[in-house]
Amino acid sequence: MEETKKQHLEFIQSVITRMNTNSFQIKGMAVVIVSALFVVYAATNNVAFIFLGIVPTILFWLLDSYYLQQERKFRGVYNNVAGIENDVEIKPYEMPIQKFNGRQYCFCKVFFSKTIFWLYGIIIFILLSGGFILLYKDCITRFICG
């Protein structure tokens, strides 16, 4: 493999690694913020803090989807430079992610991908179900106990 191509692939791989690291850190921050809001609820008994966790979760979901979309586009560039795919012509040291707009690079497809949908979907489900259970615990108790 020629040296220029090898360096180009290393540059692309470093960007992919950075996007992956950002995505991982976003997931961690989402869990930490939701956990912190649970702690605030435990200290105040205010159910609004449980529901408040939905907003940052959705924002982190959107941001994580963006980074995953960018990572997929850079993987497309990598595959073309490496010769795995040849659907886009790429010059040496060029990273034309704007040329990668197909189905697999679509934001909606990334947003609902199995790699992140389950994490954020479960967090939102727990927040909603836990919040409503805590909000209506008196009604639920009367219904169950009679």
Long-range contacts (C-beta under 8 A, 24 or more apart in sequence): 4-92, 4-93, 5-81, 5-92, 7-93, 8-81, 8-92, 8-93, 9-78, 9-81, 9-82, 11-93, 11-95, 12-74, 12-77, 12-78, 12-81, 12-95, 13-78, 15-74, 15-95, 16-71, 16-74, 16-75, 16-78, 19-67, 19-68, 19-70, 19-71, 19-74, 20-71, 22-67, 23-64, 23-67, 23-68, 23-71, 26-60, 26-63, 26-64, 26-67, 27-60, 27-64, 27-116, 27-119, 29-60, 30-56, 30-57, 30-60, 30-61, 30-64, 30-119, 30-120, 30-123, 31-123, 33-60, 34-123, 34-127, 41-134, 47-131, 47-134, 47-135, 50-127, 50-130, 50-131, 50-134, 51-127, 51-128, 51-131, 53-123, 53-127, 54-124, 54-127, 54-128, 57-120, 57-123, 57-124, 57-127, 58-120, 58-124, 60-120, 61-111, 61-116, 61-120, 62-111, 64-116, 64-120, 65-107, 65-110, 65-111, 65-113, 65-116, 66-107, 68-110, 68-113, 68-115, 68-116, 69-105, 69-106, 69-107, 69-110, 70-97, 72-100, 72-104, 72-105, 72-110, 73-97, 73-100, 73-105, 76-100, 76-104, 76-105
